Structure formats: structure tokens, C-alpha cells
Amino acid sequence: MLFSQENHYEIILNEVIRLLAVRNYSSALALFDNLPPEDANSTEIQLLKAAILNSAGRTADAVQIASRIVSAESGNTEALMVLADAAAIDGRDRDRRNFLERIIAINPGHGRALTDLGNISLGNQNLFAAAGYFDRALAAEPDNGEALVGRAVVFRYQRDPRSSEQLLNRAAYLYPEWARPLHERARLYTGAGYFDDALRDLDNAKRMEPDNYWLYVDCGQVLMDVDRKSEALAEFSRAIELDPDNFLAYVFSAGIKEELGDYEGAEQDYTKMTRIRPEYYFGFESLGALLMKRKQWAGARDAFLSAYEQAPTEYTYALLAALCWMRAANQTAPRQFLAMVLRTAPRDTLEYSMLRLYHDLSGDLDVVVKVENETNTFTKARMLYYLASFYDIRGNRTLADRYYLMAQDIGEPAFIEWRLNEWILAEKGLGIRAINE
């Protein structure tokens, strides 16, 4: 690239700006080599280069430049901001806060540093501190968009929707091409039940940022709220296309697919979810339940074993794994596993008694008495399901049906056992009726 002696500096900087707009950081950095030494070594150009290095993920190089400047100019707040940004990228939260606090000690009205500190406090759920930082930023810079939105979010959390909306309206007016005020206003409207207004803001925000994962996730959730599940599924599918390694969209997508009868698609989503975040054991729970519905007992067993591995004090996962194991193989197949679980389960619980029943395959009368005398309705409903399943596997259909119906009659739909119980009753052609009929 050739430049005249008079305008080469401006042309290079304009080209840097153009390349940054398309995130071509390597080409932007290469242009600095075309500057004469007296320009390239200026503090202004060095800080611009350091900021681009941060954007490119080359934080060590950015820190080297900014640190050199701070050594020579301890009060250079822009160099300190480069160091704060590098710390944020590297996950060094304490260093980031220290640099930001140094900046506002030098310049108490530094809007960027104040809003960053506000966002840190907001992320830590320290609403009082967040409000203080955002208010200080707005006092120094009344049109600071990040501060307007951040303060609006604090107002929303503080249940002051009118103040929140006012600030978001102002931010949307001042920055008509910025999606975030519309996104946050949509969240405000969603919480207030104004779903049409929320969808309108989300649609406009998506036109501005068509690759924003969270816009599609939020839009999908609003569509679920108004029972437009097919449209919601399309939003979650688009979110998955944009970020296939983020597990949240899979949670909603799998649930809708399962509800719509696309069990194979739901299984794929649940499986992907568990691979992305295995510690989220509810994913294994949902996968196991779906596989039970499809009578894929070995797969369901493995899912519940994984759930139990992630949550070893949730003994119902061990019971579900054992139940599926019995159906997949034979009634004694899970005995060794159950023996291991029994060593850790508290002996004075009904879960322990049920685990012992599944292990011994005897002693059911004592367990029946304990279940029927249980005063905690949540525990009783769940254990009735396992008691019914035990008799079902053992071939006593009369007792199995009795206890399935008793579990349904209690009515505790918050647990996985309720859903499994409902499926079995539907399969058997049984419904809600008096137990003694």
C-alpha cells in the first residue's frame, strides 16, 4: 500500500478503523508497521495498538505496552484502562478492580471506569454499590449509554419499573442503532407481562445484532410464555446455530421437542446438553426420563447413573438407575451398585428403606407400612412411585396399580416421579379415581 507524505498518517488510521469494524485485528496491527517511528512510538498510537492487541486476545503484548507507559506516566488513565481490560479478558477479577479503582482515584469522573465497576458490582448482586457507580458515571456523563442501561437494570432488580423504563427509553433514543437498550427493555416488559412490547423490542434488537445468541434465547422464552411453542423452537434453534456450545438453548429446545412428540430430537438436545455441562445433573435426569418413556432401559439407567455421580446425595437417582437396570437386565443386576449406595445413605430415611428393598428384593411389607405412615407428602408421593414400580417389576400388577394411583392421588407434580407415574397410568389406561374402586 502506497501513501503520500502528507496524508499517510490519516489514511493508515482510517484503514485501522475499517479493519477493526470487521474484527480483522491481525491486518489492523500490521498497518502500524507503515507508520514512521516518531508516530508509531507516540503514546496515543501505542495505546491504540495495545487496545487492538487486547481485542485480538494478545493480552500479554497489550500489558507490556501499557505497563511501559504507566511506568513513565503513572497518571495515564487510558493505559490503566488497557491493563484493566487485559485483566478482564484473562479473568483476573481482583487486578481488574484494582486498576479501575486507580483510574477513578486519578479521575473521579471517568465514565468508563465507573460503569465497569458498576457492572462488576451488578454481577456480584451488590445493587447498592452498582447504583452508586452508575449514578456517579451519569453525573459526570449524563449521556453515557452503558451507565444508563446499567442503572436501569438496577432499577428493574429493585422493582422500580417506571424509573428503569425511563432510562432505557433515553438510551434507546440516544443510541438508535444499539441493541442493548431494547434488549433490557424487553426483559423489563417480559417481567411486567407486556409480551407484545417485549417481542417488538427483541425483533428490532435482532435486526441490529442478528448474531446475538441471548436475543434469540430471550425471544424464545417470551414466545413460550404466550404459548407459541413452534415459533419459540425456531428461536432456540437459531441460538444453537449461533453458539452450539452454550447449553441453555438446548434446555428449552429439548423441552419443546419432547412436548411436541419429537422424542428423537429431544434426546439429541438432552445428550448435547449433558456433554456441554455434565455437572448440570438435571440434564441427565431429563434424558433418563425421556428414555424411560421410550423404554430404552439401558440408556435410561446410564443417564441416571451419571446424574447420581454428579449428585451423590440424591438417592432417588440411584433408585431410578436400579429400576431401569432391573428392566434392562434382570432383577438382581443392580445389587452390587445398590450395596455401594447403601453404605452412604442415611439409615433413618425412607430412601434407605427403599434402596434396601430394591437390593434385597424382600421385606416389602415393612416398607409399605413406612410409606403409608409417612407424613411428608413430597416424600410419600415419590416413595409410592418406587413401591409401585417394585411390585410392577415383581409381577404383582394389582399392588402396582394401587400404589401408582395413590401416588397420583397425592398430586405432587414438581418431581420427576410424578411425570413417570403419569406416563405409566396413561399406558395402563388408568386415571384419577378413588383408590378403593
N, C-alpha and C positions, 0 to 999 in steps of 0.2 A: 504494500500500500504506500503511495507517494503523497506527501503533504508539502504545501508551500511553506516557506519560512514564517509567513505571517499568521496563518490560521491553523497550523498543525496541532497546536495545543487544544483548541476548542473542538476540532474535528475528532481527535482521539477521545476526548472526554464524552462527546456526544455518542460516539460509537460504543464506548463502555456502557453508557446508559442504555442504549438499544440492546446490547447483548445481555445486560442484567435483566431486562424486561422479559426475555425468553429463557432466562436462567442458564445461559451459556457462560458459565463462570470461567472455564479454562481459557476461552478465547478472549474474554474481557481482561483477564490477568495478563495474557500475552501482550496486550496492547501497551501495557506500561513500559515495555522494553523499547518502545518507539519514542518515548519522551526523552528530552535532553536531561542530563544529570541534575542540572540546577532545578528543574521542575520535578523530576522523579523523586528527588530526595527531600522535597518540601514536606513539612508536617501534614499539610492538607492532603497531599496526594498519598502519602504513606498511610494515613488513617483511612482513606478511601480504599486503598489496596487491602489493608487489614480487615476492613468490613467485608470486602468481597471474599477474602480467604475464609472468614467465618462462615459465610453463606455457602461456600464450597466444601465446608466440613474440614478445612485445614486449620483447625483452631491453634495448633502448636505454632504454626508460622504467624498467625494473627497475633498471638500472645507475645511472640518475640518482638514484633514491630511495636506493639502498643506499650510493652514494658520499657522498651528503649526510650520511647517518647516520655513516659511518665517519670523515668529516671532523670530526664533533663528538664521536664516541666511537670512538677508534682501536682499542679492545679489544673492540668488539662483534662477537663471532664469528658471530652469525646474519646480520648484514649482510654480513660477509665470505663467508659461505656463499652468500648470494644472488648475490654477484659471481662466485663460483666456478661456480655453476650457469649463470649467464649466459654465462660463458666457455666452458663445456662445450657449451652449445647452439650457440654461434657458431663452434665449432671452434677456439677459441684455447687450445690444449692447454697451452702454457707458462704463460699467465696463470692458467689453472685451477689448475695445480700450485702456482704461487706463492701464490695465495690460500689454498689448503688448507694449505700449509706455514706460512703466517702464523697460521692458526687453531690448529694444534697447538703452535706456539710459545707462544701465549697459554694454550691449554688442552690439555696433552699427552694428556688422556684423552677428547678429543672424538671420540666413536664414529663419527659420520657422516663427518668429515673423514678419519679413519684408514681407514675402509673404502673411501672414494672413492680414496684414494691406493693402497690395496691393489689395487683393481680396475684402476687405471691401470697399475700395475706388472705385474699379471697379463696385461693386454692387450699389454704390451711383452715378454712372456715372461721377465720378471725374477722368477722364482719365489722367490728368496731374499728380495728386498725385499718382495714381496707377502705372504709368510708373516709377515715381521716386522710389517708394518702390521696384518694381521688379528689376529695374536696380541696386539698392544697394544690393539686395539679390544676384544677379548674379555676381556682383563684388566680393562679399565675397565667394560665392559658385557657380562657373561657370556651374556646372552640376546639379544645383537644378531644379528638374523636374517641380515642381509647379510654380517656378518663370519663367522658360522657357515658359510654357504654358500660364501663366497669361500675360506675356509681349507680347506673340503672339496674344492673344485676344485683347489687347490694340491696337496693330498694325492693326488688322483687323478693329476695330472700327474707327481707324484713316485713313482708306483706303490706307494702305500700305501693300498690299497682299504679295509682294515679301519678305519683312522682316518677316512677320508673318509666311509664309511657311518655311523659313529658320530655324526659331526657332522650329517650330513644327516637321520638319524633324529631327532636332538634338534630340529633346525629344523622338521621336519615335525610333531613333537609340539607344539612351542610355537606354531606358526602353522598350524593345520589348514586354514585357508582360503587359504593361499598356495601357488601352483602351483610356484614356482621350486625349492623343495627336492625336490619329486617329480620335476621335470624333470631336475635334476642327478643325482638318484639313478638315474633311468632311464638316463642316459648312463653312469654307473658300472656298472650292471648289464649294459648292452649290451657294454661293453668286456670284461666278465668272461664273456660268453656266457650270462648269465641272461636270455634273451629274454622269457620269460613274465612275469618280475618287472618287466622294463623296460616291457612293454606295459601291465601293470596300472597302474604309476605314470603312464604317459603318458595313459591313459584317464581316470584320476582328475584329472590336471592339466588335461586338456581340458575337463572338466566345470566346473572353476574358471575357466578362461580360454579360452572357446570361440573367441576371435578371435586366439589366439596363433599366428602363422604357423609359428614354429620347432617348436612341439609337433607339428604335422602333418608337417613335414618329417622330424623325428626318428622319428616313429611309422612313416612310410613306409619309412625306411631299415631299421628293425628288421624290418618285415614282409618286406622284400626279403631280409634275412638268413635268414629262415625259409621262404623260397620261397613266400610268399603274395602273388604279384605283383598280382593283381587288386585285393586289398584295399589294397596299397601304392599302386596307381594312384589309388584313391579318396582316399587321404590327400594325395597330391601335388596332385590336382585341387582339393581343398578349400583347400590352401595357396595355390594360384594364384588362387583366388577371393578370398582374403583380401588378397593382395598381388601383383597381376598384374605389377608392375614389378620384382619380385625374381627374378633369373634362376635360382637354384639349383633350385627345384622343377621347372622346365622340363627341366633336365638329366636328372633321374631319370624324369620323366613321359615324355619323348621316348624314352629307352632302353627303358622297359617297353612302350610302344606299338609300337615297332619290333619288339621281340621277340615280341609277341603278334600281329604281322601288320597292325597298324593304321598303315600307312605314311603315309597322308594326315595322320592325327593327329600322327604323329611329325614329319613335315615342318613342320607348323604350329608345333609346340613348338620345333623347332630354329631356325626362322625367327624366332620371337619372341625366343628366347634371344640370337641374334646381333644383333638390333636393340637389346636392352637393354644388352648388353655386347659390342660388336664387338671389343674388344681380346682377348676370350677366344676365340682363334682355333680352339680345339678344337671350338667350336660350328659354325664353318664347315666344319671337317673332317668332322664327323658328318653335317652336312647334305649335303655333297658326296658322301659315300659312299652315303647313302641314295638320292640322286638318280641316282647311277650304277647302283645296283641296279634302279631303276625305268626305267633307260635314258633318263632326261631329261638328255641330254648337255650341252645349253647351260646349263641351270640348275646342273648339277654343275660345269661349267667356271667359272661366275661365282662359285660358292661357294669353289672352290679358289683362284681369283684373289684373293678377299677374304682368305682365310687367308694367302696368300703376302704380301699387302700388310701384314698385321699381323705376320707373322713372316718377314721378307725373307731370313733365312739358312737357312730350312727349304726347301731346294731341291726336296725331294720334292713339295711343294705345287705348285711350278712344273711339275714333270713330270706330276702328276695333271691340272693345268689343261690342259696341252698335249695329253695323251692324250684328254681329253674334248672338247677343241676339234677334234681330228682326226676324232673320231667324229661330232661335231655338224655339221661343215662338210666340210673336205677335209684331206688330209694336210699341205698346206703352209700352212694357215690360221694356225697359231701361230708361224710363222717369225720374224716381227718381234718378238713378245714374247720368244721364246727367245733372240734375239740380244741383247736388253736384259739378260736374266738372265745370259747367258754372260759379260757384261762384269764381273759382280760375283762370280761363282762361282770358288772356288779351283781353279786349273788342275790341281793334282796329286791331285784327288779323283775317285773313281769316279762321283760325281754329275755332275761336269763332263763326263766322257766320255759319260754317258747323255744329258745335255742336248744335247751336240753331235750325238749320233746322231739325236735327235728333230728337231734343227734341219736337219741335212744330209740325213737320210734315206738315208745311206750310211755305209760304214765299220763295218758291224756286226761283221765278223769280229774286228777289233781289240778291240771292246768285249766280245765273247763271251769272248775269252782273258782279259781283265782280270777279268770277273765270275767266271769259273770258277777263277781263281787267287786270288781274294780270300780272305784268311784270317779276316777278321772276319765271323762268321756272321750277325750282325744286318744288316750292310751287304749281305752276299751275298744273303740271303733277299729283301731289299727290291729289290735291283737285278735279281734273277732275274724278279721280277714285271714290272718295266718292260721287260725284254728280251722276255719272253713277250708282253706287250701290244704291243710294237713289231711283232713278227712276226705277231701276230693282225691288226693293222690293215693290215699289208702283204700279208696273204692267205696267209702260209705257216703253215697250221694245224698241220702236223707239228712244226715247231720251236716254235711257240707252246705246244702241249700239252706238249712235252718240258720246257720251262722252267717252265710253271705247276706241273707235277708235281715238278720239282726244288725249287722254292720251298716247296711243301708238305712235301716230304720233310725239309727242314732243320728246319721246325717252330719258327717264331718268332711266336707269336700276339699279341705285345704291340703290334704295329704295325698301322696301317690296311691296309697292303698284304696282310697275312695274311687279313683278312676279305674284301677284294675278291677275292683269289685263290681263297678257298673258294667264294665265290658263283659264280665263273666255272667252277670244276671241277664244282660241282653242276649248273650249267646244261648243261655238256657231258656230264654223266653219267660223269665221271672220279672216281676215288677214290684213296686211298693205295695205291700199288703200286710195285713196282720200276721204276725209270726205263727199264731196258732191255727190259721186257716188250713 
